[in-house]
Amino acid sequence: MTDPAAKGEEGIKITHHVQGQGGTYVAHLPGEDLTGYLEWEPENGNDDVRIATHTVVPKPIGGRGVAAHLVRRLVADAQRKGFKIVPRCSYVAAKFDENPEWSDLRAERSSE
């Protein structure tokens, strides 16, 4: 699903693709074939809590804020749709630590 309002600085466009019970946010940059992505899965099959598992940005498109855009889109969706986030990915966890205003969206880490 593409959100037309999901374009960020530098023309970065974020799309969200539901896959099975989880999903992937994909960052598209103008003029680039490579994309960055953030993957999530529901906690114990419950879509009210989403576990951010991986954030990957290939080096050739790194340094442009792609990963930060992906996390902001996940957070915006959580605010709009009312789900919580378990930041298992270290990058997502760091962004939550940098943005205390997101604390109400952070779910306790699930037991593994």
C-alpha positions in Angstrom: 0.0 0.0 0.0 1.4 3.4 -0.9 0.6 6.4 1.2 0.9 9.5 -1.0 1.7 11.5 2.1 4.7 9.2 2.8 7.2 11.2 0.8 9.9 12.6 2.9 12.9 14.9 2.4 14.9 14.3 -0.7 11.9 12.6 -2.3 12.2 9.4 -0.3 8.9 7.5 -0.7 7.9 4.9 1.8 5.5 2.1 0.8 4.1 -0.6 3.2 3.6 -4.2 2.0 1.8 -6.7 4.2 3.4 -10.1 3.8 1.8 -13.1 5.6 1.2 -12.0 9.1 3.9 -9.4 9.0 5.0 -6.7 6.7 7.8 -4.5 5.3 8.2 -0.8 4.9 10.3 -0.1 1.8 12.1 3.2 1.1 12.4 4.2 -2.6 14.8 7.0 -3.5 14.5 8.9 -6.8 16.9 7.7 -9.4 18.0 4.7 -7.3 17.4 1.0 -8.0 18.3 0.0 -4.4 15.8 0.3 -1.6 16.0 0.2 2.2 13.5 -1.7 4.3 12.2 -2.2 7.8 10.5 -5.6 8.6 8.0 -6.2 11.3 6.0 -9.2 12.6 3.0 -9.4 14.9 3.8 -10.4 18.5 2.3 -13.9 19.0 0.0 -13.4 16.0 -1.5 -10.2 17.6 -1.4 -7.3 15.2 -2.0 -4.8 18.1 1.7 -5.3 18.9 4.3 -5.2 16.1 7.9 -6.3 16.5 10.3 -4.3 14.4 12.8 -7.0 13.6 15.2 -5.6 11.0 16.1 -2.3 9.3 18.4 -2.6 6.3 19.8 0.2 4.1 22.4 -0.8 1.4 25.7 1.2 1.7 25.3 2.9 -1.7 22.1 4.7 -0.5 23.2 5.1 3.1 23.8 8.4 4.9 20.6 10.0 3.5 18.4 9.4 6.4 16.6 6.4 4.8 16.5 4.3 8.0 15.1 7.2 10.0 12.4 7.7 7.4 11.4 4.1 7.7 11.2 4.3 11.5 9.2 7.5 11.4 6.7 5.9 9.0 6.3 2.9 11.4 5.7 5.2 14.3 3.2 7.3 12.3 1.3 4.2 11.4 1.3 3.1 15.1 -0.1 6.6 16.1 -2.7 6.5 13.4 -3.8 2.8 13.8 -3.3 2.3 17.5 -0.7 -0.5 17.7 2.4 -0.7 19.9 5.9 -1.4 18.8 8.5 -3.8 20.2 11.8 -2.4 18.9 13.8 -5.6 18.6 16.0 -4.1 15.9 18.8 -2.1 17.5 18.4 0.8 15.1 14.7 1.1 15.9 15.5 0.8 19.7 18.0 3.6 19.4 15.5 5.9 17.6 12.9 5.2 20.4 15.6 6.2 23.0 16.3 9.4 21.1 12.6 10.2 20.9 11.0 10.0 24.4 7.8 11.4 23.0 7.2 7.9 21.4 7.3 6.1 24.8 3.6 5.6 24.8 4.0 3.5 21.5 6.7 1.2 22.9 5.5 -2.2 24.0 7.5 -4.3 26.4 9.8 -6.7 24.7 8.1 -10.0 24.1 9.6 -13.1 25.6 11.4 -15.2 23.1 
